[in-house]
Amino acid sequence: MSGITRSKTSRRQVLAGMAAAGAALGLGAAPLRAAPRKLRLGHPHPESDNWQKISLRFAEMVRERSGGEIEIQVFGNGVLGSDPTMINAVRGGSLDIVLTGNPFFTGMAPKLNVLDLPFLFKDRKHVASVLDGAIGDQLRAEFEPNGLVALATWEVGWRNLTNSRRPVKEPADLAGLKIRTTPNPSHVKAFQLLGAVPTPMAFTELFTALEMGSVDGQENPVTLILNAKFYEVQKHVSLTRHAFTTAPLVANKANFDAMDLKSRGILLEAARECAALLRTANEETEASALEELKKEGMEAVENPDREAFAAIVQEPVRKDYVEKFGPDMLNRILELA
């Protein structure tokens, strides 16, 4: 009997050992799911802004469509650094995606400056026809020699003036005002022509500069003026709509190219769908944002002499662009109006 018992015991031990070995090799067990690819997206706008809301929607779309294989963490309010800092981080690969205004890219890809020419776009339909078509694709290709890939082109919106000193109804009212601008050469020259003192700086530095009086004013969409609480340090807003600013959503090219085709397709498709969502969201909130600014005590000039502003800045700034890059791109954009 003892021999039979030993034999049964030995068989059980062997089977148990085989099962343990099989489990270690993953045989006969459910396959382990790979950890999700985690990407970080940074932008400088407040978390109450539509940039944050649509960035979160972008992250949700990507997570759902990838079956949880790609997770995007969104960091707003400039917590990952200023506009130039985040752009450099994406170029270096320490940050995956950045969303910021087109003017911050024109130093490395100067042809993009065409999108920032004053009084270029007729309306948002015109903007969409440019950004969502062949012209947009051609301009997005300008990022690639700099180690970046543009997933889509989002927007900041129509730029309007604010300042702490006086209402701006006509160009003469800008004389001597120190206005924060982007580093874009079109924006800088336009304000020089208008008699202001353009002062480029990162968006993350702007509120403090306005509060301290380092600059008298700035120019941004009313939605962003509200969400950034510039009404706390600015008295006057003027709806000049002197330029429309686009916002490339840009990723590190090497990391993007290393992804499989499906993942790249998911990112591109979701990014471009969200560009349209942001366009609609901004358009819907512009009127209510202006009313909120009034309630907060800002005095609004709703119908400044836009034709007078355009007469001073439009042609000289366009001429500068055409001298550098020729008339083709500008003419193609104007033909779509």
C-alpha positions, 0 to 999 in steps of 0.5 A, spaced: 500 500 500 505 504 501 508 503 494 501 505 491 501 511 495 508 514 494 506 513 486 500 517 487 503 522 491 509 523 486 504 523 480 500 529 483 507 532 485 509 532 477 502 535 475 502 540 480 509 542 478 507 542 470 501 546 472 506 551 476 510 551 470 505 552 465 502 558 469 509 561 469 509 561 461 502 564 461 500 557 458 492 555 459 491 562 462 488 569 460 494 573 456 496 579 460 494 586 457 499 591 455 500 597 459 497 603 456 501 608 452 501 614 456 502 621 453 502 628 456 499 634 453 500 641 455 497 648 453 498 654 457 490 656 457 486 656 464 482 650 465 476 654 464 477 655 457 475 651 451 482 649 450 482 645 456 475 642 455 476 640 448 483 637 450 479 633 455 474 630 449 480 629 445 483 624 450 477 621 451 476 620 444 483 617 443 482 612 449 475 610 447 477 608 440 484 605 442 480 600 447 484 604 452 491 602 449 492 610 449 491 614 455 492 622 454 494 626 460 492 633 459 496 639 463 493 646 462 494 653 465 501 653 463 503 648 469 508 644 464 512 651 462 511 657 458 509 656 450 516 656 448 518 651 454 513 646 452 515 647 444 522 645 446 520 639 450 516 636 445 522 637 440 526 634 445 521 628 446 520 629 454 513 632 452 509 628 447 504 633 445 503 641 445 497 646 444 499 653 443 498 659 438 501 659 431 505 665 432 510 661 437 512 656 431 513 662 426 520 662 428 522 655 426 517 655 420 516 662 418 511 660 412 506 659 417 506 666 418 501 667 413 496 665 418 497 671 422 497 676 417 492 682 420 485 682 417 486 675 413 480 671 414 473 673 412 469 669 417 470 662 421 467 658 414 473 661 411 478 659 416 475 652 416 476 652 408 483 654 409 485 649 415 481 643 413 484 643 406 490 642 402 493 649 404 492 646 411 496 640 410 501 644 406 502 648 412 502 643 417 508 639 413 512 645 415 513 642 422 516 636 420 523 638 419 523 641 426 522 634 429 515 635 430 508 633 427 502 637 427 496 632 428 491 638 426 490 645 427 486 648 432 484 655 434 485 661 439 480 665 435 479 673 433 484 677 437 481 683 440 484 689 444 484 690 451 487 696 455 487 699 462 488 706 460 482 708 455 477 706 450 480 704 443 475 706 437 480 708 432 488 707 430 490 714 434 487 711 440 493 706 440 498 711 440 504 710 445 500 704 449 504 698 450 501 692 448 503 685 449 503 681 443 505 674 440 513 674 438 510 673 431 513 678 426 506 680 423 503 682 430 509 686 432 509 690 425 502 691 425 502 694 432 508 698 430 504 701 424 499 703 429 503 707 433 503 702 439 509 699 443 508 692 441 511 687 447 512 680 445 511 675 451 509 668 453 502 668 455 503 665 462 507 671 464 501 676 461 497 676 467 502 679 472 505 683 467 498 687 466 497 687 474 504 690 475 503 695 469 509 692 465 504 693 459 498 697 458 494 692 454 494 685 450 490 682 444 486 675 445 479 673 444 474 675 448 473 668 451 480 667 453 480 674 456 474 672 460 477 665 462 484 668 464 480 673 468 484 679 465 478 683 467 481 684 474 487 688 471 484 691 464 478 696 464 477 697 456 475 692 451 475 693 443 472 688 438 477 690 433 478 682 430 484 685 427 487 677 426 485 670 427 490 666 431 490 658 429 493 653 434 497 647 432 496 641 436 503 638 435 507 632 437 514 629 437 515 626 430 520 621 432 515 618 437 509 619 433 512 615 427 514 609 432 507 608 433 503 603 429 499 605 423 492 604 427 495 608 433 497 614 429 490 614 425 486 614 431 490 620 434 490 624 427 482 623 426 480 625 433 485 631 433 482 633 427 475 632 429 476 636 435 479 642 431 471 642 429 469 642 436 473 647 438 471 652 432 464 651 434 465 651 442 468 658 441 463 661 436 458 659 441 461 662 447 463 669 444 457 673 445 456 670 452 463 672 454 463 679 452 456 680 456 460 677 462 466 681 461 461 687 461 458 684 468 465 684 471 466 692 469 469 692 463 467 698 458 466 695 451 467 698 444 463 693 440 464 697 433 471 700 432 473 703 426 476 696 423 476 699 416 481 704 419 485 699 422 486 695 416 487 701 412 494 702 416 496 695 417 493 690 412 497 691 405 504 693 409 504 687 413 502 682 407 507 686 402 513 683 407 510 676 407 510 676 399 517 679 399 520 673 403 515 667 400 512 669 394 504 671 393 502 664 392 500 662 399 497 668 400 493 668 394 490 661 395 488 663 402 484 670 399 481 666 393 477 661 398 474 667 402 
